[in-house]
């Protein structure tokens, strides 16, 4: 890569991961198209992006773990239900027609933002629920489904996890984003990266620039989310989901 290409890649990675750490997902809105624009085929760009997002999670985790809001049993539930879905999604995505999948994801993602906007109180207060019985079973099934999206689709899948944690489990946005970044960003994305690394190809020579941008963007975006609080994160989530949904629909 030329020096200019490396600079473009770093800026795209930093900005994408800053927004993702702030809003709870969406790094693929900027980073994945840039990889394709710089010349990577779809499958190679997908695998390369997925590996880089693991370092988004690590950067965000460094900041969120200082707050100590994560509950160990809930982390284990998200991992146990989501990781099999991630592995399944990453195993099938390279064989799925690209455009229909992206269009469907765009409609769903746009719906997330609009739903959050028409629920002004959603995610502003911490009111945990559905931790036992049928509510927990439904929640775990939802986590498996979101994990499938995380493994198979590049743009905005973390946003689905954020909203599911808010809507079904009663988390506020700040806590939900912390779980999305730490559990989804590191463990879920790590699983997807491992599967895609085996089934596809990764441009490892592009990775150092991507990793630096992901670590810095993830840490600083998480810092802003923690400092600004729930209302600010909720607005960032809504703007990000609407932008991603519209972009995916338009193509």
ZIHU-V291425 format. One record per pair of residues at least 24 apart in sequence whose ideal C-beta (glycine too) atoms are under 7 Angstrom apart, sorted by sequence separation. I is the first residue (numbers start at 1). J is the second residue. If there is no record, write none. Layout:
# ZIHU-V291425
I,J
I,J
This chain:
# ZIHU-V291425
9,34
8,34
27,53
142,168
158,184
9,38
27,56
139,168
139,169
5,38
150,184
21,56
20,56
181,218
130,168
150,188
13,52
17,56
21,60
130,169
129,169
128,169
129,170
147,188
151,192
181,222
128,170
150,192
123,166
127,170
122,166
151,195
126,171
126,172
109,156
112,159
116,163
125,172
105,153
112,160
124,172
177,225
123,172
126,175
105,155
109,159
123,173
43,94
105,156
112,163
174,225
101,153
174,226
123,176
174,229
42,98
174,230
177,233
173,230
89,147
93,151
172,230
81,140
85,144
89,148
93,152
174,233
84,144
85,145
88,148
89,149
92,152
173,233
82,143
86,147
89,150
90,151
173,234
81,143
82,144
85,147
89,151
90,152
77,140
81,144
84,147
85,148
88,151
89,152
82,146
83,147
86,150
87,151
173,237
78,143
82,147
86,151
81,147
85,151
162,237
159,237
159,240
159,241
156,241
156,244
155,244
155,248
78,179
86,188
90,192
79,183
83,187
87,191
91,195
49,154
78,183
83,188
86,191
90,195
94,199
69,175
82,188
86,192
90,196
94,200
124,230
123,230
124,231
46,154
70,178
75,183
79,187
83,191
87,195
91,199
69,178
70,179
124,234
123,234
70,182
64,178
64,181
64,182
116,234
61,181
60,181
61,182
116,237
117,238
32,154
60,182
116,238
32,155
57,181
57,182
60,185
61,186
113,238
28,154
29,155
28,155
29,156
28,156
57,185
58,186
113,241
56,185
57,186
112,241
113,242
26,156
25,156
110,241
25,157
26,158
53,185
54,186
57,189
109,241
110,242
113,245
25,158
26,159
24,158
25,159
24,159
54,189
109,244
110,245
25,161
53,189
54,190
109,245
110,246
25,162
20,158
24,162
107,245
50,189
54,193
106,245
109,248
110,249
50,192
51,193
106,248
107,249
50,193
105,248
106,249
103,248
50,196
51,197
102,248
103,249
47,196
46,196
47,197
51,202
24,176
24,177
47,200
46,200
47,201
48,202
25,180
47,202
48,203
52,207
59,214
24,180
44,200
51,207
55,211
59,215
63,219
43,200
44,201
58,215
59,216
62,219
43,201
48,206
52,210
56,214
59,217
60,218
64,222
44,203
52,211
55,214
59,218
60,219
63,222
67,226
21,181
55,215
58,218
59,219
63,223
53,214
56,217
57,218
60,221
52,214
56,218
60,222
40,203
63,226
13,209
17,213
21,217
9,206
13,210
17,214
21,218
10,209
14,213
18,217
22,221
9,209
13,213
17,217
21,221
9,210
13,214
16,217
17,218
20,221
21,222
10,212
14,216
15,217
18,220
19,221
22,224
6,209
10,213
14,217
18,221
22,225
13,217
17,221
21,225
1,206
23,233
22,233
23,236
24,237
22,236
23,237
26,240
29,243
29,244
23,240
26,244
29,247
19,240
